[in-house]
Amino acid sequence: MSTFYDALETRSPAEREAALMAALPQQIAHAQKASPAFASILAGVDAATITSRAALAQLPVTRKYELLERQQAGRAANVFGGFSALGFGAGMTRVFASPGTIYEPEGTRRDYWRMARAIHAAGFRGGELIHNSFSYHFVPAGSMMETGAHALGCTVFPGGTGQTEQQVQAMAELQPAGYIGTPSFLKIIVEKATEMGVALPTVTKALVSGEAFPPSLRDWFAEHGIAGYQCYATADLGLIAYETSAREGLVLDEGVIVEIVRPGTGDPVPEGEVGELVITTLNPDYPLVRFGTGDLSAVLPGQCPTGRTNTRIKGWMGRADQTTKVRGMFVHPGQIATIARRFPQVQRARLVVSGEMANDQMVLQVETTETAEGLAHQLSDAIREVTKLRGEVQMVPPGTLPNDGKVIEDARSYK
C-alpha cells in the first residue's frame, strides 16, 4: 500500500518549482484568451514574461468580492462574470451556488477539484466505501469529495446533511471504511450512535473540512477509534492543502501556486510571517490567477516527515479582511499598506483601534529603526490624508509587532 498518491508528492522542491513556473505563463495566456474577466484584469500583461514568483507578484490580486461584483454586473450575459473558460453543455457537468450568490462551474475532467490526494492522505484506498456527509445541495462540497473518491477508486454513499438517525443506520448496515464531512456532524453521528446503542466498528478514519478541527476534537475522535484528518479547500479553487499522518501543518496540493501576502496588498511576506493566502490555480476550466482567499496562514519551515516535499502551511489562522469602521468611516487594510509604502523606514505597520463605543482612538504602530520626531509627524499627516481620520503614531523596534496577520486590530470595548 503506497504512502503517496503519486510521484508528484516526492519531487525535489527545485523540480516542482521549475514545473510550476513553466506552467504559469501558459496558464496566464490561457486565462487571457479563454476568460473575458482575466482578459480585462490582465490587459497589457505579456504572459510569456511571467515565469517567476517575483513576476507573478506584480499582477493584481482578484478577491472574492470582485468576482461576485463581476458576476452580478454581467449576470444576464455571463452568469460566471467572465471567469469561466467553459460554457453550458458537454464540457460542464454541474453549476453550484455558494453564499453571495457566487456561481461555480464543475468541468468534466477526472478529479476536477483534485480532492483524491487529500482523501488518500487521510488513509482511504481504492475498493472502499466512503460515507460522504458533505452537502449535495447548492454548494459543491458533496461533489468535490465524491469525484475525488471516485478518482481514488472508492464507492460513495451520498449521505449529505441532517437525518442523524438514518445516517447511523446507513453506517451500521453498509459498514463504510470511513466518513467525509464536517467534524461537528461526525461527532453528532457518533454521539447519536452511542445513544441508540448502535456500534460503528468499520468507521475508523475520516477526512474533515469546512470547519475548525481543534486538537481536542481530533483526540475525541481517536478515543472513539477514528483517525481524523483535515484538508483546506474552497469552492472556487478546489483542494489547496491537506493534512498527513505527521500532523505537522498542511501540505500544499500539487496543482496550485500559493503565495502568502500582506493583507490589503499583493505583496508577499517573508517566510513564516502570517498573511493572506493568494492562489493561482492550474485548472484550465476555471483559470483563477492570484485569487485572494481572504484566509490567513503562514509557511511552516522544513519538509513533511512523511517524505512529501511540497511546502507546508500552518493551516487556517483567521480572516484577512479586517475592514473596520472608525468614527463612522471605514478603514481598510489596503489604506494602512498605502501609508506604510510612503516611508521606506517603515518595515511593518499595524493600526490599533481602541476606546469605547463613540470614543474611538487610532494608534498606528510602526516597526522602524528611525526614531526622529519628524517621521512620526509625517506618518500622522499620512494617516489623516489617507483615512480622513486623525490618529497617533507609535514607533517600535523591528520584530515587536505580533506575527498574527493583523493589519488592523479592533481592541475596542463594546460593553
MIPA-42267 format. One record per residue (C-alpha): z, y, x negated. Coordinates in pm, 1 decimal, decimal comma. Layout:
% MIPA-42267
c3  c2  c1
Z  Y  X;
...
END
This chain:
% MIPA-42267
c3  c2  c1
0,0  0,0  0,0;
-117,7  320,3  -166,2;
124,8  604,5  -217,7;
-158,2  856,0  -191,9;
-402,7  927,8  86,4;
-689,8  975,8  -159,9;
-768,1  1060,7  -521,3;
-775,1  1435,2  -446,1;
-396,0  1440,3  -442,0;
-364,8  1337,8  -807,3;
-639,2  1553,1  -962,4;
-538,1  1764,4  -1256,5;
-450,0  2118,8  -1144,9;
-739,7  2252,0  -1352,9;
-986,5  2015,2  -1186,2;
-860,9  2111,3  -841,3;
-876,7  2483,6  -912,8;
-1229,2  2451,6  -1050,6;
-1338,8  2266,2  -735,7;
-1178,9  2522,7  -503,8;
-1327,1  2817,4  -690,2;
-1670,1  2650,2  -687,6;
-1645,9  2604,9  -309,8;
-1513,2  2957,4  -245,9;
-1832,9  3164,7  -286,8;
-2026,4  2911,3  -80,9;
-1771,5  2937,1  199,0;
-1775,9  3316,7  191,1;
-2155,9  3323,0  202,9;
-2146,5  3076,5  492,5;
-1887,5  3288,7  678,2;
-2103,6  3598,9  633,2;
-2408,2  3414,3  769,3;
-2259,4  3197,4  1045,7;
-1967,2  3410,8  1168,4;
-2056,7  3752,8  1314,5;
-1695,0  3865,0  1268,9;
-1696,9  3796,2  896,0;
-2046,6  3939,5  862,9;
-1877,4  4264,8  965,4;
-1544,1  4219,3  783,5;
-1712,7  4117,6  456,6;
-2011,0  4351,1  481,9;
-2130,5  4453,8  136,7;
-1943,2  4171,5  -39,4;
-2152,7  3972,8  -287,8;
-2028,5  3620,6  -217,3;
-2161,4  3492,1  -549,5;
-1909,2  3709,9  -735,7;
-1602,1  3572,6  -554,0;
-1529,7  3291,3  -799,5;
-1165,1  3356,4  -885,5;
-834,8  3427,6  -716,6;
-841,9  3779,7  -858,3;
-1177,9  3840,5  -690,3;
-1057,5  3681,8  -366,6;
-754,6  3913,1  -366,1;
-986,8  4213,9  -339,8;
-1115,2  4103,0  1,8;
-942,5  4225,6  319,2;
-677,7  4016,0  491,4;
-754,7  3933,7  855,0;
-438,6  3889,7  1060,8;
-391,0  3713,4  1389,8;
-364,6  4031,4  1594,5;
-705,7  4138,8  1459,6;
-853,7  3803,0  1558,8;
-703,8  3849,6  1906,4;
-838,2  4205,6  1931,7;
-1190,2  4092,7  1843,7;
-1170,2  3807,8  2093,7;
-1051,4  4038,0  2370,3;
-1308,6  4305,7  2289,9;
-1603,0  4066,9  2281,1;
-1493,1  3801,1  2527,1;
-1786,7  3849,6  2761,0;
-2036,7  3790,1  2479,4;
-1839,4  3558,6  2249,3;
-1511,0  3403,1  2353,7;
-1416,4  3340,7  1988,3;
-1462,7  3702,4  1884,1;
-1743,1  3606,0  1649,0;
-1522,1  3396,8  1419,5;
-1652,2  3052,8  1514,6;
-1965,9  2919,1  1347,9;
-2004,7  2678,8  1639,8;
-2121,7  2733,2  1995,1;
-2050,1  2525,0  2303,0;
-2229,4  2192,1  2306,6;
-2262,4  1883,9  2090,2;
-2101,5  2041,2  1782,0;
-1780,3  2140,8  1961,5;
-1569,3  1877,9  2133,2;
-1290,4  2094,0  2275,2;
-1167,1  2450,6  2316,6;
-795,1  2525,3  2304,9;
-586,2  2824,1  2407,1;
-283,3  2947,8  2215,0;
-47,6  3222,3  2335,5;
-216,7  3557,8  2325,0;
-453,4  3425,1  2462,7;
-638,2  3313,3  2147,8;
-911,5  3051,7  2183,5;
-973,4  2795,6  1907,6;
-1270,9  2560,7  1869,8;
-1248,1  2197,2  1768,3;
-1553,5  2059,8  1587,5;
-1677,5  1703,6  1577,1;
-1617,9  1625,4  1210,9;
-1375,0  1346,4  1127,9;
-1012,9  1460,5  1099,8;
-1118,1  1814,1  1191,7;
-766,2  1955,3  1143,3;
-705,2  1749,9  821,5;
-380,5  1602,7  955,2;
-431,8  1246,0  824,3;
-294,1  1343,9  483,9;
37,9  1457,7  629,1;
62,9  1155,8  858,6;
4,9  925,1  561,2;
269,2  1108,0  354,4;
517,8  1051,2  638,3;
471,6  675,7  592,8;
220,1  585,3  863,5;
-58,4  340,5  779,4;
-372,8  210,6  945,7;
-319,9  -54,2  1212,4;
-2,5  104,3  1350,3;
68,3  257,4  1690,8;
192,4  616,6  1693,3;
376,4  777,9  1984,7;
237,4  1134,8  1993,4;
457,1  1376,8  2186,9;
279,8  1697,9  2098,7;
126,2  1879,5  2392,6;
-222,9  1784,2  2504,4;
-230,7  2078,0  2744,1;
-396,5  2408,6  2643,1;
-277,8  2407,5  2277,8;
-440,9  2194,6  2003,8;
-125,0  2025,5  1870,9;
-176,2  1693,5  2051,9;
-539,6  1666,9  1945,4;
-462,0  1780,3  1591,2;
-229,7  1487,0  1540,7;
-436,0  1236,1  1737,6;
-756,4  1299,1  1543,5;
-564,0  1273,2  1216,5;
-405,3  946,0  1325,8;
-746,3  806,3  1423,0;
-885,4  901,5  1081,1;
-598,0  707,8  927,0;
-685,8  403,8  1137,6;
-394,0  427,8  1379,5;
-381,8  387,1  1756,7;
-217,9  667,5  1953,1;
-10,6  671,8  2270,8;
-58,2  1024,5  2415,2;
298,2  1079,2  2532,2;
277,4  1455,7  2549,8;
585,4  1653,5  2652,4;
851,5  1603,3  2917,7;
940,0  1295,4  3131,0;
1203,4  1177,5  2883,7;
1293,6  853,0  3060,6;
928,3  748,4  3074,4;
893,0  833,7  2703,7;
1184,5  599,3  2631,2;
1033,7  326,5  2848,0;
695,1  353,2  2677,3;
856,1  336,1  2333,0;
1063,5  33,1  2427,9;
766,4  -155,7  2570,5;
486,1  -51,1  2335,7;
706,2  -60,3  2023,1;
528,2  210,1  1821,0;
580,4  235,0  1445,4;
696,0  593,1  1481,4;
685,5  931,5  1650,0;
489,8  1253,6  1605,1;
604,6  1571,2  1777,5;
870,9  1838,9  1763,6;
1203,7  1733,9  1609,6;
1406,3  1862,1  1903,7;
1217,5  1642,0  2150,6;
1264,4  1334,1  1934,5;
1638,2  1400,0  1932,5;
1633,7  1427,7  2312,1;
1444,3  1097,2  2339,5;
1683,9  915,0  2106,2;
1985,6  1052,3  2294,3;
1832,8  953,8  2628,6;
1761,8  601,9  2498,8;
2126,0  570,5  2395,7;
2235,3  694,4  2738,8;
2007,6  439,0  2906,4;
2123,4  158,2  2678,2;
1767,2  104,5  2550,9;
1707,4  12,2  2186,9;
1410,8  158,3  1997,3;
1414,3  -56,1  1681,8;
1049,9  -3,3  1585,7;
1068,5  376,5  1573,1;
1157,8  409,9  1206,5;
950,3  709,6  1096,9;
844,2  1046,2  1229,2;
622,0  1340,2  1143,2;
760,3  1656,9  1298,8;
634,8  2014,1  1316,8;
629,7  2321,4  1537,7;
998,9  2398,7  1485,7;
1256,7  2434,3  1211,2;
1366,0  2098,3  1069,5;
1703,6  2160,4  903,6;
1861,8  1901,6  672,8;
2134,8  1840,5  931,4;
1877,1  1718,4  1184,6;
1691,3  1517,2  920,3;
2021,6  1345,5  835,4;
2092,3  1284,2  1205,5;
1760,4  1101,0  1236,2;
1838,2  898,8  923,8;
2168,3  790,9  1081,7;
1962,6  660,1  1373,8;
1723,8  469,4  1149,3;
1438,9  722,0  1149,5;
1288,8  875,7  834,4;
1163,5  1215,8  946,4;
917,0  1429,5  752,4;
776,0  1770,2  835,1;
443,5  1945,6  796,2;
326,2  2304,0  830,9;
8,3  2364,8  1030,0;
-134,7  2630,8  1257,9;
-377,4  2624,5  1548,8;
-621,2  2842,6  1355,4;
-617,7  2664,2  1021,0;
-502,7  2306,5  1072,3;
-284,4  2149,7  802,5;
-155,4  2386,0  533,3;
122,8  2185,3  365,0;
321,4  1865,4  412,2;
645,9  1700,9  303,4;
658,9  1395,0  80,4;
921,9  1131,2  7,7;
1051,4  1354,0  -274,7;
1174,7  1601,8  -10,8;
1126,4  1891,1  -250,2;
932,1  2159,6  -67,5;
591,6  2108,1  92,0;
274,5  2011,1  -97,5;
-36,1  2215,0  -16,9;
-327,2  2048,4  158,7;
-643,6  1989,2  -43,0;
-874,7  2176,3  196,2;
-726,7  2526,0  179,6;
-688,5  2806,4  -72,7;
-340,8  2953,0  -40,9;
-220,2  3294,8  -157,6;
122,7  3449,9  -114,7;
104,4  3826,2  -73,7;
346,6  4112,3  -30,4;
397,3  4168,0  345,9;
186,1  4451,9  480,0;
-62,7  4420,4  193,9;
-313,8  4178,0  49,2;
-156,7  4192,6  -297,0;
-49,3  3855,9  -442,9;
316,4  3840,6  -550,1;
439,3  3683,8  -876,5;
502,9  3308,7  -858,6;
838,3  3235,0  -699,7;
859,6  3562,3  -506,4;
873,6  3536,8  -127,4;
572,5  3675,3  55,5;
326,5  3616,8  338,7;
106,5  3307,1  333,5;
-262,8  3401,6  338,9;
-506,4  3113,1  378,7;
-877,0  3068,4  315,9;
-997,0  2750,2  482,0;
-1295,5  2549,9  363,3;
-1372,7  2443,2  721,4;
-1738,4  2543,0  780,3;
-1699,8  2535,0  1159,9;
-1426,4  2799,5  1169,3;
-1452,3  2969,0  827,8;
-1143,4  3190,3  814,2;
-1130,4  3392,9  491,1;
-796,3  3540,6  379,5;
-633,4  3474,5  715,3;
-278,4  3610,9  731,4;
-44,7  3361,0  893,5;
243,6  3604,1  933,1;
473,8  3337,5  785,6;
684,9  3383,4  473,6;
717,3  3133,6  189,7;
724,3  3110,0  -189,6;
578,2  2884,0  -456,6;
813,6  2613,5  -578,7;
774,3  2564,6  -955,9;
669,0  2231,1  -1102,8;
490,1  1933,4  -954,7;
600,0  1691,0  -686,3;
792,5  1390,2  -827,1;
570,0  1160,9  -618,1;
278,7  1230,9  -852,2;
90,7  1469,3  -624,3;
-30,5  1754,1  -839,6;
-105,1  2030,6  -591,2;
110,7  2342,0  -567,6;
429,4  2321,4  -362,4;
578,9  2586,5  -137,3;
936,6  2615,0  -19,1;
842,5  2581,0  346,3;
874,6  2830,1  630,4;
1107,4  3118,1  536,5;
1066,7  3357,8  827,5;
809,8  3602,2  961,8;
625,8  3868,0  764,2;
575,3  4114,1  1048,8;
877,4  4340,5  1006,1;
746,2  4638,0  1202,5;
1049,9  4837,4  1313,6;
1095,7  5132,8  1549,4;
1297,2  5416,1  1392,7;
1379,6  5727,0  1594,4;
1103,7  5638,2  1836,0;
841,1  5587,1  1563,9;
706,1  5253,0  1443,4;
738,4  5191,5  1069,7;
514,1  4918,0  926,7;
541,5  4714,9  603,3;
198,1  4849,2  511,1;
337,6  5203,4  508,0;
606,2  5104,0  258,7;
337,2  4945,8  41,8;
134,1  5268,5  63,4;
431,2  5470,8  -60,3;
504,5  5230,3  -346,4;
141,6  5226,7  -462,9;
151,5  5600,5  -525,4;
409,1  5554,5  -800,6;
332,1  5320,5  -1093,0;
700,6  5340,0  -1191,2;
798,7  5152,7  -872,6;
795,5  4774,0  -913,7;
921,2  4675,7  -567,2;
1031,4  4866,4  -258,4;
1244,1  4784,6  45,3;
1323,8  5010,5  340,2;
1671,7  4957,3  484,2;
1726,1  5092,7  835,9;
2093,3  5126,6  926,6;
2326,0  5309,0  1163,0;
2396,1  5267,9  1530,6;
2150,9  5298,0  1815,6;
2013,8  5654,3  1846,4;
2153,1  5735,8  1500,0;
1901,7  5564,7  1269,3;
1917,5  5616,5  893,9;
1646,8  5513,5  646,5;
1700,6  5439,8  279,6;
1408,0  5340,1  59,4;
1537,2  5118,4  -219,5;
1301,8  5100,6  -516,8;
1317,1  4892,3  -831,3;
1233,4  5112,3  -1129,0;
1338,2  5180,6  -1487,1;
1289,8  5554,2  -1436,4;
1597,2  5744,8  -1320,9;
1474,5  6104,9  -1330,1;
1562,7  6301,6  -1017,6;
1206,7  6417,4  -982,8;
1088,0  6068,1  -888,2;
1342,1  6045,2  -606,0;
1226,3  6380,0  -465,6;
861,7  6273,4  -483,7;
941,1  5944,5  -309,9;
1132,8  6128,8  -38,8;
833,8  6354,1  21,6;
605,4  6049,5  39,5;
831,2  5884,9  298,4;
805,8  6195,4  516,5;
428,6  6220,3  471,4;
350,1  5853,7  540,2;
605,2  5765,2  811,3;
660,7  6114,9  961,9;
1033,2  6044,8  925,3;
1299,7  6159,1  682,5;
1451,2  5902,9  450,6;
1677,4  5885,2  147,4;
1583,9  5716,7  -179,7;
1795,8  5476,5  -381,9;
1669,6  5372,0  -725,0;
1792,6  5036,7  -854,8;
1721,6  4830,6  -1170,0;
1439,1  4572,0  -1164,5;
1547,8  4238,6  -1020,1;
1808,4  4394,6  -790,1;
1638,1  4360,3  -451,7;
1673,4  4024,5  -268,1;
1385,2  3777,9  -301,0;
1351,4  3714,5  72,5;
1011,8  3863,8  150,6;
1157,0  4156,8  344,4;
988,3  4491,9  302,4;
1179,0  4641,1  595,7;
1538,7  4535,9  662,2;
1679,9  4627,1  1001,8;
2054,6  4646,0  937,9;
2144,0  4848,1  1247,7;
2427,9  4765,4  1479,5;
2337,1  4714,6  1845,4;
2688,3  4653,7  1978,1;
END
